[in-house]
Amino acid sequence: MKIRKGNAAFITAVAAGTILNPLNSSMIALALHSIQKDYQLSFATVSWLISGFYLISAIGQPITGKMGDLIGRKKLFLTGLIIAAAASLSAPIAPTFSLLLLMRLLQAAGSSSVYPSGVALVHDHVPHAKQATSLAVLAICASVMTAFGPTVGGFLIVWGGWQSIFYVNIPFILFSFTLGWIMIPKDVKKKPLHFKTLLAKLDLLGIALFSTGMISLLWFLLTLEESVNYIILSVAVLSFILLCVYEWHANQPFIDVRLLKSNHKLSIVYLLFILLNIANYCLFYGMPSYFQSGMHLSVRLSGAMMLFMSMASVIVSLLSGRWIERQGTSMPIKIGALLTALGSIGLLWVSMQTSWLIGAVLMILGAGYGIGNVALQSTMLDASPKDAVGTSSGLFQTCRYIGSIGSTAVLGLIFGKTVTQHHLLELSWVLVFVSILALLISLFFFKNMRLHKKITE
């Protein structure tokens, strides 16, 4: 069933749910100090509220996407909202930090199930000619919430303490659940799955190998600043090798590596999205530190400078949706990569001499990310088999988190206790390398390809 009337209400219901994960991934940043003080813990301990959220999100999204493909996407969407609500209500009253961390991980699991099921619902129920614009709306909502999460969190903490950053989720959840219950069409009835059959279709061994590999890889990246842990890296590599060997022969694989081998479009989309997010999050996390330490700007002015990038990304994302619907995804992917490369070269020039043109450079970089984000997401949907859209969408988000955590490893290696213009120069060279690599890949693999299907429905 394709939604034609009430499309805006349907997208609003999905968007209100999918913003939970990006909002909560960034909103907690300003709450760590208060939580550390209340529970009398070290900063390294309370930082697990961020790292744990990233880990569960990176692992959970493809797993819950697979579950949605099996049991029904509306069902999983609403269930994820209920889990997120329970965690958001319980976290503020947690008597110990261990319970608070547990609720935070549960919040990550619930909100992680909402995004892949939400994207799959757009794929199932929005006419193909309007899907790119719908995805652009979801991308804009996620970008806005990620960008403004720390600001929102700061206001909430002043108003109601760190507990308020959990309570603020409840209105969004109630709104999304109520509107989703009404507007999202019922799942297509499938033959009921027995518990053993469901477990077999979920491919628990594949999930275990994937989870072990992801945890080890992210652990390696997060601790790279302290030392190179070759044992953890070996565990990650071995887990992924075993995963590929096992899934190649599995009848119902969790990650269809045979599809990734034969479907070059999907594999390249994932690779490009990782590179795009490494560049984006290096700027998102690194530039505020440079503005304050290197340029000696106030916190408020530093936040205002980041608006150049955020607002450019938001505006261009919406325009990209309509562009993709008319032209396909090939050219937007190339243009997004080109703008990211040009912005990185511009940042390299700016880092050699302090200049207020840095605002214009951030706008170019934000525009590149906005176009690439929507175009790659649209291409991912086109390249995914219909019965695996949830899993593919979850893996797409996992690539976002790999890029995000990869950026923290880069920043940890480059930035010291104080961030100088020299550090920005080193970061710029990394961004130039990453962005040019992405540009070359996009030019080579998307040559003369119109990946976005033009179908009149």
C-alpha positions in Angstrom: 0.0 0.0 0.0 1.4 3.4 -1.1 0.5 6.4 1.0 -0.7 9.3 -1.1 -3.1 11.2 1.1 -1.8 11.9 4.5 1.8 11.6 3.4 2.9 14.5 5.5 1.4 13.0 8.7 3.0 9.7 7.9 6.5 11.2 7.5 6.0 13.4 10.6 5.3 10.2 12.6 8.4 8.5 11.3 10.6 11.5 11.7 9.5 12.2 15.3 10.7 8.7 16.1 13.9 8.6 14.1 15.2 11.8 15.7 15.5 10.1 19.1 18.8 8.3 18.4 20.7 11.3 17.0 19.2 13.7 19.7 20.3 11.5 22.6 23.7 10.7 21.1 24.7 14.4 21.3 22.4 15.9 24.0 24.2 14.2 26.8 27.5 16.0 26.1 26.8 18.8 28.6 25.3 16.5 31.2 28.4 14.5 31.8 29.9 16.9 34.3 26.7 17.0 36.5 26.3 13.2 36.4 30.0 12.8 37.3 29.4 15.1 40.3 26.2 13.4 41.5 27.6 9.9 41.3 31.1 10.9 42.4 32.9 9.2 39.5 35.8 9.9 37.2 35.1 11.4 33.8 36.5 8.2 32.1 33.7 6.2 33.9 30.8 8.5 33.0 32.0 8.8 29.4 30.7 5.2 29.0 27.3 6.9 28.7 28.5 8.1 25.3 30.7 5.2 24.2 28.1 2.6 25.3 25.4 4.4 23.4 27.5 4.4 20.2 28.4 0.7 20.6 24.8 -0.4 21.1 23.6 1.8 18.3 26.3 0.6 15.8 25.6 -3.0 16.6 21.8 -2.8 17.2 20.6 -1.0 14.1 21.3 -3.8 11.5 20.1 -6.4 14.1 16.8 -4.7 14.7 16.5 -3.9 11.0 16.7 -7.7 10.3 14.0 -8.3 13.0 11.8 -5.7 11.3 12.2 -7.6 8.0 11.0 -10.7 9.7 8.3 -9.7 12.2 6.9 -6.5 10.6 8.3 -3.0 10.4 5.4 -1.1 12.0 5.4 -3.5 14.9 9.2 -3.0 15.5 8.9 0.8 15.1 6.2 1.0 17.9 8.0 -1.5 20.1 11.2 0.5 19.8 9.4 3.6 21.0 8.0 1.8 24.0 11.5 0.5 25.0 12.9 4.0 24.6 10.1 5.5 26.7 10.7 2.9 29.5 14.4 3.7 29.6 13.8 7.5 29.5 11.5 7.3 32.5 13.7 5.0 34.5 17.1 6.6 33.9 16.6 9.8 35.9 15.6 7.9 39.0 18.4 5.3 38.8 19.9 5.0 42.3 23.3 3.8 41.0 25.5 4.7 38.0 25.3 1.0 36.9 21.6 1.2 36.6 21.8 4.6 34.8 24.2 3.1 32.3 21.9 0.1 31.8 19.0 2.4 31.1 21.1 4.4 28.7 22.0 1.2 26.8 18.4 0.2 26.7 17.5 3.7 25.4 20.1 3.1 22.6 18.6 -0.3 21.8 15.0 1.1 21.6 15.9 4.2 19.5 18.2 2.1 17.3 15.2 -0.1 16.2 13.2 3.0 15.2 15.5 4.2 12.4 15.9 1.1 10.2 12.2 0.3 10.5 11.3 3.9 9.8 13.4 4.0 6.6 11.9 0.7 5.5 8.4 2.0 6.1 9.2 4.9 3.8 10.4 2.5 1.2 7.3 0.4 1.6 4.6 3.1 1.7 5.8 6.3 0.1 5.5 6.5 -3.7 8.9 6.0 -5.3 8.8 9.5 -6.9 8.5 11.1 -3.5 11.0 8.9 -1.5 14.0 11.1 -2.0 12.2 14.1 -0.5 10.9 12.0 2.4 14.4 10.7 3.1 15.7 14.3 2.9 13.2 15.2 5.6 14.5 12.4 7.9 18.1 13.4 7.2 17.3 17.0 8.0 15.6 16.1 11.3 18.5 13.9 12.3 21.1 16.6 11.3 19.3 19.3 13.2 18.9 17.2 16.3 22.6 16.1 16.2 23.8 19.7 15.7 21.6 21.3 18.2 21.6 18.5 20.8 24.3 20.0 23.0 22.5 23.4 23.0 19.2 21.8 23.8 20.8 19.8 26.5 22.4 22.9 28.0 19.1 24.7 28.3 17.4 21.6 29.8 20.1 21.1 32.4 19.8 24.7 33.6 16.1 24.3 33.8 15.7 20.9 35.4 19.1 19.2 36.0 20.6 16.4 34.0 17.5 14.3 34.5 15.6 16.5 32.1 17.6 15.3 29.1 15.8 11.9 29.5 12.4 13.3 30.3 12.4 15.5 27.2 12.1 12.3 25.1 8.6 11.5 26.3 6.7 14.1 24.3 8.4 13.0 21.1 7.8 9.4 21.9 4.1 9.9 22.7 3.6 12.0 19.6 5.4 9.5 17.3 3.6 6.5 18.8 0.1 8.0 18.6 0.5 9.4 15.1 2.3 6.2 13.9 -0.4 4.0 15.3 -2.9 5.9 13.3 -1.0 6.7 10.1 1.4 3.8 9.5 -0.4 1.1 7.6 -0.6 -2.3 9.2 2.2 -4.8 8.4 1.4 -7.3 5.7 0.3 -10.5 7.4 2.9 -13.1 7.3 2.9 -16.7 8.4 3.5 -16.8 12.1 7.0 -17.7 13.0 7.7 -20.2 15.8 10.3 -19.1 18.3 12.9 -21.7 17.0 12.2 -20.6 13.4 12.6 -17.0 14.3 16.0 -17.7 16.0 17.1 -19.6 12.9 16.2 -16.7 10.6 17.9 -14.2 12.9 21.2 -16.1 12.4 22.4 -15.8 16.0 26.0 -17.0 15.2 26.3 -14.4 12.5 25.0 -11.7 14.9 27.5 -12.9 17.5 30.4 -12.7 15.1 29.3 -9.3 13.9 28.8 -8.0 17.4 32.2 -9.3 18.5 33.9 -7.7 15.5 32.2 -4.3 16.0 32.8 -4.1 19.7 36.5 -5.0 19.2 36.9 -2.5 16.3 35.2 0.3 18.2 37.2 -0.5 21.3 40.4 -0.4 19.3 39.4 3.0 17.8 38.3 4.5 21.1 41.6 3.6 22.8 43.9 4.4 19.9 44.9 7.6 21.6 46.3 5.8 24.6 48.0 2.9 22.8 47.8 0.6 19.8 46.0 -2.6 21.1 47.1 -5.2 18.6 45.2 -8.0 20.5 41.9 -6.2 20.2 42.6 -5.4 16.6 43.4 -9.0 15.9 40.1 -10.1 17.5 38.2 -7.6 15.3 39.9 -8.8 12.1 39.5 -12.5 13.0 35.8 -12.0 13.8 35.0 -10.3 10.5 36.9 -12.9 8.6 35.0 -15.7 10.3 31.8 -13.7 9.7 32.4 -13.5 6.0 33.3 -17.2 5.7 30.3 -18.3 7.8 27.7 -16.0 6.1 28.9 -17.0 2.6 27.6 -20.5 3.2 24.6 -19.6 5.5 21.1 -20.3 4.1 19.6 -17.3 5.8 22.6 -15.0 6.5 22.3 -12.0 8.9 24.6 -10.0 6.5 24.4 -11.4 3.0 28.1 -11.1 2.0 27.3 -12.8 -1.4 25.0 -9.8 -2.1 27.7 -7.3 -1.1 30.1 -9.0 -3.4 27.8 -9.1 -6.3 26.0 -5.8 -5.5 28.8 -3.3 -5.9 26.5 -0.4 -5.6 25.5 -1.3 -2.1 29.1 -2.0 -1.0 30.4 1.3 -2.4 27.5 3.2 -0.8 28.6 1.9 2.6 32.3 2.7 2.0 31.5 6.2 0.8 29.2 6.8 3.8 32.0 5.8 6.2 34.4 8.3 4.6 31.8 11.0 4.5 31.1 10.7 8.2 34.8 10.6 9.1 35.1 14.0 7.5 31.9 15.3 8.9 32.4 14.3 12.5 36.1 15.4 12.5 34.6 18.9 11.9 31.6 18.4 14.2 33.8 17.4 17.2 37.0 19.1 16.3 36.1 22.6 15.1 34.5 23.8 18.4 37.7 22.9 20.2 39.7 24.8 17.7 37.5 27.9 17.9 37.9 28.0 21.7 41.5 27.0 22.0 43.0 28.1 18.7 41.0 31.3 18.0 40.1 32.0 21.6 36.4 32.5 20.8 33.7 32.2 23.5 31.5 29.1 23.8 28.5 31.0 22.4 30.5 32.4 19.4 32.0 29.0 18.8 28.5 27.5 18.6 27.4 30.2 16.3 30.3 29.5 13.9 29.2 25.8 13.7 25.8 27.0 12.5 27.5 27.8 9.1 28.0 24.1 8.6 24.8 22.9 10.2 22.4 25.3 8.4 24.1 24.7 5.0 23.7 20.9 5.5 20.0 21.3 6.4 19.1 23.6 3.6 20.9 21.6 0.9 19.5 18.3 2.2 15.9 19.5 1.4 16.9 20.8 -2.0 18.8 17.6 -2.8 15.6 15.5 -2.3 13.9 17.2 -5.2 17.1 17.2 -7.3 17.5 13.4 -6.8 13.9 12.7 -7.7 14.4 14.5 -11.1 18.0 13.6 -12.0 18.8 10.4 -10.1 21.6 9.8 -7.5 24.8 9.5 -9.6 25.5 13.2 -10.1 24.5 14.3 -6.6 26.9 11.8 -5.1 29.7 13.2 -7.3 28.8 16.8 -6.4 28.6 16.0 -2.7 32.1 14.4 -2.8 33.5 17.3 -4.9 32.2 19.9 -2.5 33.6 18.0 0.5 37.0 17.8 -1.3 36.9 21.5 -2.2 35.9 22.4 1.4 38.8 20.3 2.8 41.3 22.1 0.5 39.8 25.4 1.6 40.2 24.4 5.2 43.8 23.6 4.5 44.3 27.0 3.1 42.5 28.7 6.0 44.6 26.7 8.5 47.8 28.2 7.1 46.6 31.7 7.9 43.8 32.5 10.4 40.9 33.9 8.4 37.3 34.5 8.9 36.6 32.9 5.6 36.5 29.7 7.6 32.7 30.3 7.8 32.4 30.0 4.1 34.6 26.9 4.1 32.3 25.3 6.7 29.3 26.1 4.5 30.8 24.3 1.6 31.6 21.3 3.8 28.1 21.3 5.2 26.6 21.4 1.7 28.8 18.5 0.6 27.6 16.4 3.6 24.0 17.3 3.1 24.0 16.3 -0.6 26.0 13.1 0.0 23.9 12.0 3.0 20.6 12.1 1.1 22.0 10.8 -2.2 23.7 7.8 -0.6 20.7 7.0 1.5 18.5 7.0 -1.6 21.0 4.9 -3.5 21.1 2.4 -0.6 17.3 1.9 -0.8 17.5 1.4 -4.6 20.3 -1.1 -4.3 18.7 -3.1 -1.4 16.5 -6.2 -2.0 13.0 -5.5 -0.9 13.0 -8.1 1.8 16.2 -6.8 3.4 15.6 -3.0 3.4 15.6 -3.0 7.2 18.9 -4.8 7.5 20.5 -2.6 4.8 19.2 0.6 6.5 20.6 -0.6 9.8 24.0 -1.3 8.3 23.9 2.2 6.7 23.5 3.7 10.2 26.3 1.4 11.5 28.6 3.0 8.8 27.6 6.4 10.3 28.8 5.3 13.7 32.0 3.7 12.4 32.8 7.1 10.7 31.9 9.0 13.9 34.1 6.9 16.2 36.8 6.8 13.5 36.8 10.6 13.7 37.3 10.6 17.5 40.3 8.3 16.9 41.7 10.8 14.4 41.1 13.8 16.7 42.6 11.9 19.6 45.8 11.4 17.7 46.0 15.0 16.4 44.6 17.2 19.1 46.4 17.5 22.4 45.3 19.3 25.6 45.3 22.6 23.7 44.4 22.9 20.0 46.5 25.2 17.9 46.5 26.3 14.3 49.2 23.7 13.6 46.8 21.0 14.8 44.1 22.3 12.5 46.6 22.1 9.6 47.3 18.4 10.4 43.5 17.7 10.6 43.0 19.5 7.2 45.5 17.1 5.6 43.6 14.1 6.9 40.3 15.6 5.6 41.9 16.3 2.2 43.1 12.7 1.9 39.7 11.2 3.0 37.6 13.5 0.8 39.7 13.1 -2.3 39.6 9.3 -1.8 35.8 9.6 -1.6 35.7 11.7 -4.8 37.8 9.3 -6.8 35.6 6.4 -5.7 32.5 8.3 -6.6 33.9 9.3 -10.0 35.0 5.7 -10.8 32.1 3.6 -9.6 29.3 6.0 -10.4 30.5 6.8 -13.9 27.5 7.0 -16.3 25.3 5.3 -13.7 21.8 6.5 -12.9 21.2 4.4 -9.8 18.0 6.1 -8.7 15.1 4.3 -10.4 12.7 6.6 -12.1 9.4 4.9 -11.8 6.0 6.5 -12.1 3.7 5.0 -9.5 
